[in-house]
């Protein structure tokens, strides 16, 4: 951006400064030059904003990672508000949300495997969403890197074509030079847009790749830790279930022992005589 504006500011200090070259351009060349200047501002703004975002996300990720190591249990964490979470917090929140759907039903090893399948799917979705967030604004820089020189070349070709089209039979180099010089301004502006964007894009792309690798390593470590905690919870639930079963059997055996061994036999009623109904004598 400064490289684009600086020649204009210093134009008055030379006999043929940047303003002289711009005066040799036609309306189409000036339009291309204006677009390139705007692209330069956009590129520098995107690079500065992306660098700030990368530094902020890395600082928050490392801070949360240090706090997470001091936590006794990951699956017991609670994330009431998920609006402004760093990438590491977002992955933990997704994993905890998947575990909560199986809360209280982990007894056997098959239950743990089923829950871990849901946890891994949640982590994979979280990774995909975070990768999209990491690559934000990178498309703008890559477009400026590839499109800036071509846009400048378009202005140059157009200016040269107009310059040669306006020549007469007795034209000299003195008449040809100003038009060609004006046409080459757009190529210069295109390079001034693309060169800083190239360096910025390569640096930011390297930082994004490093953060993506760190995120994948964190997700793998988180999955291992969640699986260990789920196995411990399932083992505890199984032991509690066995204790309740033993207690139920003990109560049933104690109730059977406390009951009387035998009960007095109840005398059977004498059968009624043939032709008589039961209770006939009382009725008489």
N, C-alpha and C positions, 0 to 999 in steps of 0.2 A: 504494500500500500504506500509506504513512504517512498519507495523507488519509483512509483508511478507519479506521485504528486511532486516530488523534488525537482525534476526537470522543468516543470511548469513554474515553480516558484523562482528558480534561478534563470528563467528565460531572459530577463531584462539585462543580465550581466554579460551576455555575449552578443556578438553581432548577428549571428544566426542561431538563436536559441530555440527552445522547444516550441515557443509560440510561432516562430517563423514556419516551422514544419507543419504545424496545425493549420496555418493559413493557406498552405498549398493543397489541403485536402478538400474534397467535395463533400456534399451533404451525406452521401452514403458512408464515406470514410469516417466522418465525424460521428455518425450514428454508431458505427462499429466501435470506435474509440470510446464513446460514452458507455456502451454496454460492457466493454472490457474494464473500464474504471470501476463500474458498479460491481462487476465480478471480483475485482481485486478487494474491494471493501468486504464483500460477502465472504471471500476466502479467508481473509485475516480474522474476521469476526468468528467464523466457524472454527478456525484453528485455536484461537484463544479460549473460546467457550468449551471446546472439547477437551483441551488440556486442563482447564479448571475442573471439569466434570470428572476426568480420570483421576486427578489428584484427590478430589473429595471422596470419590467412591473407594479408592484404595485406603485412604485414612480411616473411613468408617468400617470397612471390612476388617482391617487389621485390629482395630479397637474392639469390635464385636468378637473376633476370634480369641483375643486375650480374655475377654469376660466369659466366653463360653467354656474355656478350659477350667475355670473355677467353679462351674456349675456341677452339682452332684448328679443331676439327671437332666437329660435333654428333653425326653418325652413329657416331662412335668412342666415345661415352660409354657407360658401363656402369652399370646400376642393379641390383645384386644383390638388395637388399631393397626391395620396393615396398610395405611396410606403412604407413609414415608419411611419405608424399610430399606436398608441397604441390601445388596444382593445376598450376602451371607444370611442376614436375618430372614429374607424372603424364602430362601431354601429351607431353613429350619422351620419356619411357619408352615410351609407346605408339607414337610415331613410330619410335624406334630399333628396337623389336620388329618392326614391319612391314618395316623396311629389312633386318633380319638374315635374313629369309626369302629375300631375293634376293641375298645376299652372294656375290660371285664370279661372278654370271651377268649382270652389267651390261656389255654391249659396244656394243649398238646403241641408237639413240634410242628405238626401240619398247620396249626393255627398261626404259629410264628412265620412259617414260610408264606402263607397266604397274606398276612399283614405286610411282610417285607416286599412282596410283589407290588402291593399298592403304594408303599413308601417309595420304592425305586421308580415307579411310574410318575409319582408326584415330583420327585427330584428331577427326572428327565424333562418334564414340562417346565419346571422352574428354570432349569438350565437353558432351555430354548428361549424362554421369554427374556432372560437376563442377557443372553447373547445378542438378541435384537436390540436391547437397550445399550449394550456396549458399542455396537456398530452404528449407533446414531450419529449423524452428521458426517460420517465417513464417505457417504455417497456424494455429498456436495464437493468434498475435496477431490475425490477421484474424477468427478465430472470436470472440475476446473483444470486438473492436470492434463486430461486428454482433450478437452474441448477448447481451452484457451488458445493454444497455438493454431488450431485450425480456424478459429474465429478470426484471429489476427491475419492468418494467411488469406482468408476470404476477403478481408478489407484491402490487403495488398494487391491481390489479383484484380479486384475491381478497380482500384486506383490506377494500376498500370494499364488496364484495358481502356479506361477512359482517357488516360494520357496519350496513349498511342493512337486512339481514335480521333483525337483533336489535332494531330500533327498535320502539317501541310507538306507540300513537296519540297519546300526550301527550309524545312525545320532543321535546327542545329541542336547540339548537345545542351546549349544554354537554355533552350526552350523545353527540352526533355527532362533535364535534371530536377527542376522543382516538383513536377508531378510525380516522378518516381520517388523522390525523397518523401513527399507527403504520403504516398502509398505505403512506404516501408514503416511508417509510424505505427500502423496497426499491428504489424508483425512484432515490433518491439514491445508494444503494450501486451500482446498475447504472451510473449515470453516472460515479461515481468509478472504476469498473472500466474503462469504455469510453474515457474521455477520455485518461488516460495511455497506454493501449494504442494509441489513434489516433495520437498524436504519435510514440510509439516505432515503430509500424509504418511510418509515412510516412518517418521518418528512415532506418530500416534498409532499407526497400525502395529508397530512393535509393542507398544504399551498395551494395546488391546489384546494382543496374543498372549502376553505375559499374564494379564489379568484373567483371561479365559482359562489358561492352564491352572492358575491358582484356584479359580472357581471349581474346576473339575476335580482337583485334588481335595478341596474342602468337601465337595459333595460325596466323594468316595469315603473320606474319613467319617463324615456324618452318617453315612449308611452303615458302616461297620459299628459305630458306637450305638446307633439305634438298635441294630440287630442284637448286640450284646445285652442291652437293657431289656429288650423284649424277651430274650431267653431267660434272663433272671426273673422277670415278672411272671412268665409262664411257669417256671419252676416253683416260685413262691405260691402261685395260685393252685398248682397241682398238690403241693404239700398241704395247703389249707383245706383243699377238697378231701384229701385223704384223712386229715385230722377230723373233719366234720363227719366223715363216714364212720370212722372208728368210734367217735362219740355217740353217734346214732345207734350203732350196734351195742355199745355198752349200756345205753339207756334201755334198749329193748330187752337185753338180757337181765338187767336189774328188775324191770317190771315183771318179767316172767318168773323170777325167783321169789319176789315178794307176794305173788298171788297164792291162795291156799292150795295145798297139794291135792285135796279131794273135797268134794261137796256132798252133803247129805242127800241120799236118793229120795226122790219125790214119789210117794205111794201112788200107784196107778189106779185109776177109777175102775170099779167092777163093771163088767159089760152088762148092758141092759138085757133083760129077758126078751125073748122073741115076742113080738107083738106089742111090746110096751115102749113108749118113748121115754127118753131120759127126762127125769123131773116129773113124771106122771104122778107119783105118790105125793110129792109136795104140792102139786096142783090140787089133788083131792083134799 
